[in-house]
Amino acid sequence: MLISIDSEQRFVMMKYRLPAVAGSFYPAQATQLNHDVMLLLSAVKVPESVGKTLENKIPKALIVPHAGYCYSGAIAASAYACLKKSENAIHRVILLGPSHQVALQGCAIPSHDMFTSPNGEIRIDQQACQQLLDLNLVSVNDQAHVWEHSLEVQLPFLHFCLPSFQLVPIVVGHCPPEIISNILSIFVHSPDTLVVVSSDMSHYHAYHDAQIIDQKTITKIEHLAPIIQVDEACGCEAINGLLYFCHLHHWQVQLIQQANSGDSSPYGDKNKVVGYASFIIH
């Protein structure tokens, strides 16, 4: 809890969600973090098919991984690089990721006013959060957010790529796809809103087994089949909800890039890998 001064020179108590995995999943120093994010984004070669899609369209949603940047940063960057042409058109991000630390039923938003990362602060869209609360689509649960890395690791990319936006951070527990779809339906018809779903693919299989499992999952995602299981993607609940919504509204999904932690030389261990994939939805 910190004190700030608003435009009318009044003292206002502001509640900040502080970084939990800075220094482990990504650099804790702003200069190094911005440098690393810039390098990851500058190395991206957006597939020609995706580039043609984005010529006259603003991305509606992304699916991105959430491991340490040395493992999945390049895969995440391949999705965030697709925001370059529309960076000034996006002013709200609905960010959904799985709960790794808290057994959670339904969806949780925080009571915080700001989320912070080493490269800056991101204001929470309080009006949007209140709408979700009023409709009983989410609950307030700070414990689900305080140590959760699946949302946090997206913040440096979002902060770097989007000059001005507010955040609706949602940790997703066990819930049917219809709940996520209902959440998205409140906001996504606004052209300035981007949905970001944070999820890795399969966990701790041998390299070639993981490739087979992940390819099957990718095929399900490309065919808008909301039947992803937790052993196929840790963020399956949010992915399934997004796919359900995409099917209803005729949104299209394109794979951008895939890999696994075994590809991350010199860090990769091919005996127990984690899969990663990034997608753009338009």
C-alpha positions in Angstrom: 0.0 0.0 0.0 1.5 3.3 -1.1 0.3 6.9 -1.0 0.0 8.9 -4.2 -1.4 12.4 -5.0 -4.2 12.7 -7.5 -4.8 15.5 -10.0 -6.7 17.6 -7.3 -3.7 17.2 -4.9 -5.5 14.8 -2.6 -3.7 12.0 -0.9 -5.0 8.6 -2.2 -4.1 5.2 -0.9 -3.0 3.0 -3.8 -2.6 -0.7 -3.5 0.2 -2.2 -5.7 0.8 -5.8 -6.7 4.6 -6.2 -6.6 6.6 -8.5 -8.8 7.0 -12.1 -7.4 9.3 -13.7 -10.0 11.5 -10.8 -11.1 15.1 -11.9 -11.0 14.2 -15.5 -11.7 11.8 -15.7 -14.6 13.0 -12.5 -16.1 15.6 -9.7 -15.1 14.8 -7.7 -12.1 16.6 -4.6 -13.4 14.6 -2.4 -15.7 17.5 -1.6 -18.1 18.4 -5.3 -18.5 14.7 -6.3 -18.8 13.9 -3.7 -21.5 17.1 -4.7 -23.3 16.1 -8.4 -23.3 12.5 -7.8 -24.3 13.7 -5.5 -27.2 16.1 -8.2 -28.4 13.5 -10.9 -28.2 11.0 -8.8 -30.2 13.6 -7.6 -32.7 14.6 -11.2 -33.5 11.0 -12.1 -34.5 10.2 -12.8 -38.1 6.4 -12.7 -38.3 5.2 -15.5 -40.6 4.1 -14.1 -44.0 0.6 -15.6 -43.6 0.2 -13.8 -40.3 1.6 -10.6 -41.7 -0.9 -10.6 -44.4 -3.7 -11.2 -41.9 -2.6 -8.2 -39.9 -2.3 -5.7 -42.8 -5.8 -4.3 -42.1 -6.7 -6.0 -38.8 -6.1 -5.4 -35.1 -5.4 -8.7 -33.3 -8.3 -9.7 -31.1 -6.4 -12.1 -28.8 -3.1 -13.8 -28.2 -2.2 -17.1 -26.6 1.4 -17.0 -25.2 3.6 -19.1 -22.9 4.6 -18.1 -19.4 7.9 -19.8 -18.6 11.2 -18.1 -17.8 12.3 -15.9 -20.7 15.4 -18.1 -21.4 12.9 -20.9 -22.2 9.8 -19.4 -23.7 10.6 -15.7 -24.2 11.2 -16.1 -27.9 7.9 -17.9 -28.4 6.0 -15.2 -26.4 7.8 -12.4 -28.3 6.6 -13.9 -31.6 3.0 -13.2 -30.6 3.7 -9.8 -29.1 5.6 -8.6 -32.2 2.2 -8.9 -34.0 1.0 -5.9 -32.0 3.4 -3.5 -33.6 1.0 -2.0 -36.2 -1.8 -1.7 -33.7 0.0 -0.6 -30.6 -1.8 2.8 -30.4 -5.2 1.2 -30.9 -5.2 -1.1 -27.9 -6.1 0.5 -24.6 -7.3 -2.4 -22.5 -5.9 -5.9 -22.0 -7.9 -8.8 -20.6 -5.2 -11.0 -19.2 -6.1 -14.6 -18.2 -3.8 -17.2 -16.7 -4.0 -20.4 -14.7 -3.6 -20.6 -10.9 -0.4 -22.3 -10.0 -0.3 -21.4 -6.3 -3.9 -21.5 -5.0 -6.7 -24.1 -5.5 -9.3 -21.9 -7.1 -12.9 -22.4 -8.3 -14.0 -19.9 -10.9 -12.1 -16.7 -11.7 -10.3 -14.2 -9.5 -9.5 -10.6 -9.9 -7.3 -8.6 -7.4 -8.2 -5.7 -5.1 -5.0 -3.9 -6.3 -5.0 -0.6 -8.1 -1.8 -1.2 -10.0 0.4 -4.1 -11.1 4.1 -3.4 -11.3 7.0 -4.9 -13.1 10.6 -3.6 -13.2 9.9 -1.6 -16.3 6.8 0.2 -15.0 3.4 0.3 -13.5 0.1 -0.8 -15.2 -3.2 0.5 -13.9 -6.0 -1.9 -13.3 -9.3 -1.1 -15.1 -11.4 -0.8 -12.0 -14.6 -0.1 -13.9 -14.2 -3.3 -15.9 -13.4 -5.3 -12.8 -16.5 -4.0 -11.1 -18.7 -5.0 -14.1 -17.4 -8.5 -13.8 -18.1 -8.5 -10.0 -21.6 -7.1 -10.5 -22.4 -10.0 -12.9 -20.9 -12.6 -10.5 -18.5 -13.7 -13.1 -15.4 -13.3 -10.9 -14.5 -12.9 -7.2 -11.9 -10.9 -5.5 -8.9 -13.0 -4.3 -5.6 -11.3 -3.8 -3.9 -14.6 -2.7 -4.5 -16.0 -6.1 -2.6 -13.1 -7.6 0.2 -12.3 -5.2 2.6 -15.2 -6.2 1.1 -16.0 -9.6 3.7 -15.9 -12.4 1.4 -16.8 -15.3 0.1 -13.2 -15.5 3.3 -11.5 -14.2 5.6 -12.6 -16.9 3.4 -11.1 -19.6 3.6 -7.6 -18.0 7.0 -6.6 -19.3 6.1 -7.5 -22.8 2.7 -5.7 -22.6 4.4 -2.6 -21.0 7.0 -2.5 -23.7 4.6 -3.1 -26.7 1.6 -1.0 -25.7 2.2 2.7 -24.9 -1.1 3.3 -23.0 -3.5 0.6 -21.7 -5.3 -0.6 -18.6 -5.3 -4.2 -17.3 -8.0 -6.6 -16.3 -6.0 -9.4 -14.6 -7.9 -12.6 -14.1 -6.5 -15.8 -12.5 -8.6 -18.7 -13.8 -9.3 -21.8 -11.7 -11.7 -24.6 -12.4 -14.6 -23.3 -14.5 -16.6 -24.2 -17.6 -15.8 -22.5 -20.9 -19.0 -20.6 -20.8 -17.8 -18.5 -17.9 -14.7 -17.3 -19.7 -16.8 -16.7 -22.8 -19.3 -14.6 -20.8 -16.4 -12.6 -19.4 -15.0 -11.9 -22.8 -18.4 -11.0 -24.2 -18.6 -8.0 -21.9 -15.6 -6.3 -23.4 -14.2 -7.7 -26.6 -16.5 -6.0 -29.0 -14.7 -2.8 -28.1 -12.0 -2.4 -30.8 -9.5 -1.2 -28.3 -9.5 -4.4 -26.2 -7.0 -7.2 -26.5 -7.4 -10.6 -24.9 -4.2 -12.4 -23.7 -4.3 -16.0 -22.5 -1.2 -17.2 -20.8 -0.5 -20.9 -21.0 2.3 -23.4 -21.6 1.7 -26.7 -23.3 2.6 -30.2 -22.0 4.9 -30.7 -19.1 7.8 -33.0 -18.4 7.6 -35.5 -21.2 10.6 -36.7 -23.2 11.4 -34.4 -26.1 9.8 -36.3 -29.0 6.8 -37.4 -26.9 6.1 -33.8 -26.0 6.3 -32.8 -29.7 3.5 -35.4 -30.5 1.3 -34.3 -27.6 1.7 -30.6 -28.3 1.0 -31.0 -32.0 -2.3 -32.7 -31.1 -3.1 -29.8 -28.7 -2.2 -27.2 -31.4 -4.5 -28.9 -33.8 -7.4 -28.7 -31.3 -6.7 -25.0 -30.8 -6.6 -24.4 -34.6 -9.9 -26.2 -35.0 -11.5 -24.2 -32.1 -12.1 -27.4 -30.1 -12.6 -26.4 -26.4 -11.6 -29.8 -25.1 -8.0 -29.1 -24.0 -7.1 -31.0 -20.9 -4.8 -29.9 -18.0 -2.1 -32.4 -19.0 -2.0 -30.8 -22.5 -1.9 -27.2 -21.4 -1.7 -25.7 -17.9 -3.9 -22.8 -19.0 -6.5 -25.1 -20.5 -9.5 -23.5 -18.7 -8.8 -20.1 -20.2 -7.9 -21.5 -23.6 -11.1 -23.5 -23.8 -13.2 -20.5 -22.8 -11.5 -18.4 -25.5 -12.0 -21.2 -28.1 -15.6 -21.5 -27.2 -16.0 -17.7 -27.7 -14.1 -17.8 -31.0 -16.4 -20.5 -32.3 -19.5 -18.5 -31.3 -18.2 -15.3 -33.0 -16.3 -16.8 -35.9 -12.9 -15.7 -34.8 -9.9 -17.4 -36.5 -6.8 -18.8 -34.8 -3.4 -19.0 -36.4 -0.3 -20.6 -34.9 2.7 -18.4 -34.9 5.5 -20.4 -33.4 6.0 -23.6 -31.3 9.0 -25.1 -29.4 9.8 -26.7 -26.1 12.3 -26.2 -23.4 14.5 -28.8 -24.9 15.2 -26.4 -27.8 16.5 -23.8 -25.3 20.3 -24.4 -25.7 22.2 -24.3 -23.4 19.3 -24.6 -20.9 17.4 -27.4 -22.5 17.0 -30.9 -21.0 15.5 -33.2 -23.5 14.4 -35.8 -21.0 11.7 -33.6 -19.3 10.6 -30.7 -21.4 7.8 -28.1 -21.3 6.0 -27.2 -24.5 5.3 -23.7 -25.7 3.2 -22.3 -28.5 2.0 -18.8 -29.5 -1.2 -18.0 -31.4 -2.9 -15.0 -32.8 -6.7 -14.7 -33.0 -8.4 -12.3 -35.4 
